[in-house]
């Protein structure tokens, strides 16, 4: 009801609208440069700038930026090592890029008037689908048809097979959906709530300090979630990679 | 907490999506399939660029930096360990030298002490003998003098006796007779 009175102020969905900046068409395909693309580029450049700054003066005793770069490097390297082992080394550039990209997109999206790239299903599903296909191909390439044993855990009695195998297959197939929806829904929900609270502040006038306090708390929580969701996405990728490399669990 | 938040916001989102749909003529922007090719295309370009940057530039540099530091730290630790053992051996050497010189000093002390004691003893003996001979000499001289003096006194007394007797009696007293009166 209040949305009808001030539609632009309270509408929490408006921030997710994709607007075209430079229209590009290849055949029938619309690949215009949009605000989403703009913030992908910004995130990428921010990450590159972050590492260029941190690695410009590589010294034994690091400065602050170098410490941040090395911390993120060792954080993801440890994650990959503990979850996948030494065989995961080859995938480190991908996993590291993935974490940094999602983390920066999430963080940049928290700045007012920006666009959250990871709040769109297309982006998160593109990642999740790539990981799903990559892990499946890798699993079959490394283990041949032995990879199918993943759907029938050892130690399960044979009469359980008709129940277990479909469950395992469904859970395997639902991985990309779960992975992408988790990230996208968290971003969508968090940013919508922030917008709604911000709307309340304006609507309530002086008493807007109450939702303002809530907004500050939620903003802190969202900052944490920006990291947490990037971490969850990355650790799940590591776990799927481990399943593909060592399927006998 | 998170799930409750997602639930609430989904409801709110759906509720406001209606008003949005009414005003804009569409559903959630996330469901607009027309925007998918553009998103995926630019995602491939940006993420591809990031991947190449990470793979070729950032990660090798990070790796060398971290490994160089690890090498340096372990090398420094090794050096420190080596220096520590060196210092220990030097300390042991020093202590051994100190004990040696202490022993040497003690032996030198005892040696010189016995030497000096012997010398003192010797000179003491010599002096004692000298003193004794001197004492003997002077004693004998004293005895001689005493005897001489006694003899002289005796002679003088006898003479005196003789002269006294002569004066009173006009008789000459023989020395032997006079001697009888001496004692």
Interface residues (C-beta under 8 A of the other chain):
Chain A: X3 X4 X7 X10 X11 X12 X13 X14 X16 X17 X18 X24 X29 X30 X31 X32 X33 X34 X36 X37 X40 X41 X43 X44 X47 X48 X51 X55 X58 X60 X62 X66 X69 X70 X73 X74 X92 X93 X94 X96 X97 X100 X101 X117 X119 X120 X121 X122 X123 X126 X184 X185 X186 X188 X189 X190 X192 X193 X196 X225
Chain B: X2 X5 X6 X8 X9 X10 X12 X13 X16 X17 X19 X20 X23 X24 X28 X29 X30 X31 X32 X34 X35 X36 X37 X38 X39 X40 X41 X42 X43 X44 X46 X47 X49 X50 X51 X53 X54 X55 X57 X58 X59 X61 X62 X63 X64 X65 X66 X68 X69 X72
